[in-house]
């Protein structure tokens, strides 16, 4: 891949994951070329890569869009995360280092600060929560698992859980981190697996919202998918 293609891929990917390009938005090559400061050829390469990452979908007319996730999509993603993150925690329990445990506790403290005070820091919550889960996957020493989980977690809807949970829901979900840390500290694979799976399942049940809310979210986007 060319340097221009890599640059376009990273920039567009970040725009999608951050939500700055909203679900159902049409991705026009000329607009993206201006955004990235490259020609349209690298944009086409970048869009193909993003399609492989499931961050872009292509219509029958070969137009590219950011996918809009429905209830079934969210449920499937969380069910897959439950299995794979449980497995990651199980492996990590016998492999995690003292330094990684200390870093995990530090990330959890930052999450507590983000959601525990009067001023809620959504960006900090998303950042440190992601770092917490990524570190457990790193400790599991399973690079293939890490790649698959990266594709799941980076689905745009799941990068903005606080918007759907509300911070009360986030606080309840965050409480599961203490069980996970205790299990890893005890080097107990089964406890770690069970704690992580319960944590992810809790996130599923507090993230699922009614379809009217999902439709309301999509309605604010000026571009819609073909056929709608």
Secondary structure, DSSP 8 states (H G I E B T S, - for coil): --HHHHHHHHHHHHHHHHTSS-TT-EE-HHHHHHHHTS-HHHHHHHHHHHHHTTS-EE-TTS-EE-----HHHHHHHHHHHHHHHHHHHHHHTTT--HHHHHHHHHHHHHHHHHHHSSS--HHHHHHHHHHHHHHHHHHHT-HHHHHHHHHHHTSGGGGGHHHHHHHHHHHHHHTHHHHHHHHHHTT-HHHHHHHHHHHHHHHHHHH---HHHHHHHHHT-S---TT-
